[in-house]
Amino acid sequence: MDIKITNLKKVYGEHTVLNIPELTLHSGDLIGLVGNNGAGKTTLMRLILDVIGATEGFVESNGRRVEQDETWKQYTGSFIDGRFLIDFFTPEEYFAFIARIYGIDKDTLSQRLKPFEPLMHGEIMGTKKYLKDFSQGNRQKVGIIGAMIINPKVLILDEPFNYLDPSSQITVARLIAQLNRELGTTVLISSHNLSFVTDISTRVLLLEKGVVVKDLDNREGGAEAALNEYFEAGEEAAPIAAADAVTDTTTDAATDAAQDTANAPGSDAPSASPEGEA
């Protein structure tokens, strides 16, 4: 499933947080999205998922504009943050809820959960705990699993390695790459972990201040050197840009959070739902 972006812009007040004239995420790509804090990575994902509206331009998924046609929700799995979870569900209830939405029967759900058992480490299923009572790491795992058990044609994950211990990070990276390889899923992941991104991605987009400054082919593993060179050069300018970076990050996070509250169905939004904003 191709995702095509045309003249996409998001503006808050006088602050432009995203400006992408043209970009296509090709079917079957595993795309890593990187950039400094405040670059607009999460804003881009929220626009692709129609969680927030664009100031200008539009996003198409499989040729259909996401804000006009909800067909994309039937084949898209996503996890942006903990607000995509349903806090007063147990993990079993949460996965069963997603299965009902996507027409997945009980036996199929059980089979699809098996590959995730090493990631859950026996700490998630059978605990009789609500999701609100889990650690950030285990909540992150539940959100990622919920997005992947639907066997999506498009998978969007924001900072999937956050809050995870090293062994879980490796497992998540392997599962994402496996899904992409076996099902041909178009994957977009954001991360500050350049090592994991360059290890599994076929393409890397570098976003800075809302603009795509590099679009790197990584099928032969050539992106890491270019990224390291870019960020090492950026460190020299960091003292000058520090104040602006803090302002950009605060504005981006605050305004997106406000939009989420206004547009999303609250903390009860599933990781990917034909009925919800995710």
C-alpha positions as CSV (number, residue, x, y, z in Angstrom):
1,M,0.0,0.0,0.0
2,D,1.5,3.3,-1.1
3,I,1.1,6.4,1.1
4,K,1.4,9.6,-0.9
5,I,1.8,13.0,0.7
6,T,1.0,16.2,-1.4
7,N,1.7,19.8,-0.3
8,L,1.3,18.7,3.4
9,K,1.6,21.5,5.9
10,K,0.8,21.9,9.6
11,V,0.9,25.3,11.1
12,Y,0.2,26.3,14.7
13,G,-0.2,30.1,15.0
14,E,2.8,31.5,13.2
15,H,4.9,28.3,13.7
16,T,5.1,25.8,10.8
17,V,5.9,22.4,12.3
18,L,5.6,20.4,9.1
19,N,6.1,21.3,5.4
20,I,6.4,18.4,2.9
21,P,5.6,19.3,-0.7
22,E,5.7,15.8,-2.0
23,L,6.6,12.4,-0.6
24,T,5.6,8.8,-1.4
25,L,6.1,5.8,1.0
26,H,6.2,2.9,-1.4
27,S,4.4,-0.4,-0.8
28,G,6.6,-2.8,1.0
29,D,9.1,-0.2,2.2
30,L,10.4,-0.4,5.8
31,I,11.0,3.3,6.5
32,G,12.9,4.7,9.4
33,L,12.0,8.3,10.3
34,V,14.7,10.1,12.3
35,G,15.4,13.7,13.4
36,N,16.1,15.8,16.4
37,N,13.4,16.7,19.0
38,G,10.8,19.0,17.5
39,A,11.6,17.9,14.0
40,G,7.9,17.0,13.3
41,K,8.1,13.2,13.3
42,T,5.1,12.6,15.5
43,T,3.1,15.3,13.8
44,L,3.7,13.6,10.4
45,M,2.5,10.3,11.8
46,R,-0.6,11.9,13.3
47,L,-1.4,13.5,10.0
48,I,-1.0,10.2,8.1
49,L,-3.4,8.6,10.7
50,D,-5.9,11.5,10.5
51,V,-5.6,12.1,14.3
52,I,-5.0,15.8,13.5
53,G,-6.0,17.7,10.5
54,A,-3.6,19.3,8.0
55,T,-3.4,23.1,7.6
56,E,-2.8,22.5,3.9
57,G,-2.4,19.5,1.6
58,F,-3.4,15.9,2.1
59,V,-2.4,12.3,2.6
60,E,-3.5,9.5,0.4
61,S,-3.4,5.8,1.4
62,N,-3.8,3.4,-1.5
63,G,-5.0,6.3,-3.6
64,R,-7.7,7.6,-1.2
65,R,-7.5,10.7,1.0
66,V,-7.4,9.6,4.6
67,E,-9.6,12.5,5.8
68,Q,-12.3,11.7,3.3
69,D,-12.3,7.9,3.2
70,E,-11.9,5.6,6.2
71,T,-11.0,2.4,4.2
72,W,-7.4,2.8,5.3
73,K,-8.4,2.0,8.9
74,Q,-9.2,-1.5,7.9
75,Y,-5.6,-2.4,7.0
76,T,-3.6,0.0,9.1
77,G,-2.0,-0.9,12.5
78,S,-0.5,1.9,14.6
79,F,0.7,2.8,18.0
80,I,1.8,6.4,18.8
81,D,1.6,6.6,22.6
82,G,-0.3,5.3,25.6
83,R,-3.4,7.2,24.7
84,F,-4.1,4.6,22.1
85,L,-4.6,2.0,24.8
86,I,-7.8,1.3,26.8
87,D,-6.6,1.6,30.4
88,F,-9.4,-0.3,32.1
89,F,-9.0,-3.4,29.9
90,T,-6.7,-6.3,30.8
91,P,-4.3,-7.3,28.0
92,E,-6.6,-10.2,27.1
93,E,-9.6,-7.9,26.9
94,Y,-7.7,-5.4,24.8
95,F,-6.5,-8.0,22.3
96,A,-9.9,-9.5,22.1
97,F,-11.4,-6.1,21.5
98,I,-9.1,-5.5,18.5
99,A,-9.8,-9.0,17.2
100,R,-13.5,-8.3,17.2
101,I,-13.1,-5.1,15.3
102,Y,-11.0,-6.8,12.6
103,G,-13.0,-10.0,12.4
104,I,-10.3,-12.2,13.9
105,D,-11.7,-15.3,15.5
106,K,-10.5,-16.6,18.9
107,D,-8.3,-19.4,17.5
108,T,-6.6,-17.1,14.9
109,L,-6.0,-14.5,17.7
110,S,-4.3,-17.2,19.8
111,Q,-2.1,-18.2,16.9
112,R,-1.1,-14.6,16.1
113,L,-0.2,-13.9,19.7
114,K,2.3,-16.8,19.9
115,P,5.2,-15.1,18.1
116,F,5.0,-12.3,20.7
117,E,5.4,-14.6,23.7
118,P,9.1,-14.0,24.0
119,L,8.4,-10.2,24.0
120,M,5.8,-10.5,26.8
121,H,8.2,-12.5,29.0
122,G,5.3,-14.0,31.0
123,E,4.6,-10.5,32.5
124,I,1.6,-9.5,30.5
125,M,-0.9,-12.3,29.9
126,G,-2.6,-13.9,32.8
127,T,-1.7,-11.2,35.3
128,K,-5.3,-10.0,35.9
129,K,-4.0,-6.4,35.8
130,Y,-5.5,-3.5,34.0
131,L,-3.4,-1.8,31.4
132,K,-3.2,1.3,33.5
133,D,-1.3,-0.6,36.2
134,F,1.5,-1.9,33.9
135,S,4.9,-0.4,33.6
136,Q,5.6,2.0,30.7
137,G,7.6,-0.8,29.1
138,N,4.9,-3.4,29.2
139,R,2.2,-0.8,28.1
140,Q,4.5,-0.1,25.1
141,K,4.7,-3.9,24.3
142,V,0.9,-4.2,24.5
143,G,0.4,-1.3,22.1
144,I,2.9,-2.6,19.6
145,I,1.4,-6.1,19.7
146,G,-2.1,-4.7,19.3
147,A,-1.0,-2.9,16.2
148,M,0.7,-6.0,14.7
149,I,-1.8,-8.8,15.4
150,I,-4.1,-7.6,12.7
151,N,-1.5,-8.4,10.1
152,P,-1.6,-4.9,8.8
153,K,-0.8,-3.8,5.2
154,V,0.5,-0.5,6.8
155,L,2.2,-0.3,10.2
156,I,3.0,3.0,11.9
157,L,4.9,3.0,15.2
158,D,6.2,6.1,17.0
159,E,9.4,5.4,19.0
160,P,8.7,1.7,19.4
161,F,11.9,1.1,21.3
162,N,11.1,3.6,24.0
163,Y,10.8,2.2,27.6
164,L,12.1,-1.2,26.5
165,D,15.0,-3.1,27.9
166,P,17.8,-4.1,25.5
167,S,16.6,-7.6,24.8
168,S,13.0,-6.4,24.2
169,Q,14.3,-3.7,21.8
170,I,16.1,-6.4,19.8
171,T,13.0,-8.6,19.8
172,V,10.7,-5.7,18.6
173,A,13.2,-4.8,15.8
174,R,13.2,-8.5,14.7
175,L,9.4,-8.7,14.7
176,I,9.0,-5.5,12.7
177,A,11.4,-6.7,10.1
178,Q,9.8,-10.1,10.0
179,L,6.3,-8.6,9.4
180,N,7.7,-6.4,6.6
181,R,9.5,-9.3,5.0
182,E,6.8,-12.0,5.2
183,L,3.7,-9.9,4.6
184,G,5.1,-7.1,2.5
185,T,3.8,-4.6,5.0
186,T,4.6,-0.9,4.4
187,V,6.2,0.2,7.7
188,L,7.0,3.6,9.1
189,I,8.8,3.8,12.4
190,S,10.3,6.8,14.1
191,S,13.2,6.5,16.5
192,H,16.2,8.2,18.0
193,N,18.0,4.9,18.0
194,L,20.0,5.1,14.7
195,S,21.5,1.7,15.1
196,F,18.1,-0.1,15.1
197,V,16.7,2.1,12.4
198,T,19.6,1.5,10.0
199,D,19.7,-2.2,10.9
200,I,16.2,-3.0,9.7
201,S,15.1,-0.1,7.4
202,T,15.2,-0.2,3.6
203,R,14.9,3.6,3.5
204,V,15.6,6.4,6.0
205,L,13.9,9.8,6.0
206,L,15.7,12.6,8.0
207,L,13.3,15.3,9.1
208,E,14.4,18.6,10.5
209,K,12.2,21.5,11.5
210,G,9.3,19.9,9.6
211,V,11.2,19.4,6.3
212,V,12.6,16.2,4.8
213,V,16.3,17.1,4.4
214,K,17.5,13.6,3.5
215,D,15.9,10.6,1.8
216,L,18.4,7.7,2.0
217,D,18.3,4.3,0.3
218,N,19.3,1.8,3.0
219,R,18.9,-1.4,1.2
220,E,22.6,-1.9,1.1
221,G,23.1,-0.4,4.6
222,G,24.5,2.9,3.4
223,A,22.4,5.3,5.5
224,E,24.2,5.0,8.9
225,A,27.4,6.8,7.8
226,A,25.4,9.7,6.2
227,L,23.3,10.0,9.4
228,N,26.2,9.9,11.7
229,E,28.0,12.6,9.7
230,Y,24.9,14.8,9.7
231,F,24.2,14.5,13.4
232,E,27.9,14.9,14.4
233,A,28.1,18.1,12.3
234,G,24.9,19.3,14.1
235,E,26.5,19.0,17.5
236,E,28.8,21.8,16.7
237,A,25.8,24.1,16.2
238,A,23.9,22.7,19.2
239,P,24.7,25.5,21.7
240,I,23.4,28.2,19.3
241,A,20.2,26.3,18.4
242,A,19.4,24.9,21.9
243,A,16.9,27.6,22.8
244,D,15.0,27.2,19.5
245,A,15.0,23.4,19.8
246,V,13.4,23.6,23.3
247,T,10.8,26.0,22.0
248,D,10.0,23.9,18.9
249,T,9.7,20.7,21.0
250,T,7.4,22.3,23.6
251,T,5.2,23.9,21.0
252,D,5.0,20.7,18.9
253,A,4.1,18.5,21.9
254,A,1.7,20.9,23.4
255,T,-0.2,21.7,20.3
256,D,-0.4,18.1,19.1
257,A,-1.6,17.1,22.6
258,A,-4.4,19.7,22.4
259,Q,-5.4,18.5,19.0
260,D,-5.4,14.9,20.1
261,T,-7.8,15.7,23.0
262,A,-10.1,17.5,20.6
263,N,-10.1,15.0,17.8
264,A,-9.4,11.6,19.3
265,P,-12.1,9.6,21.2
266,G,-10.0,9.9,24.4
267,S,-7.9,7.4,26.2
268,D,-10.2,4.6,24.9
269,A,-8.8,4.8,21.4
270,P,-7.4,1.4,20.2
271,S,-4.1,1.0,18.5
272,A,-5.8,0.7,15.2
273,S,-9.6,0.8,14.7
274,P,-12.0,1.4,11.9
275,E,-14.2,3.3,14.3
276,G,-11.6,5.3,16.2
277,E,-9.1,8.1,15.3
278,A,-6.1,5.7,15.4
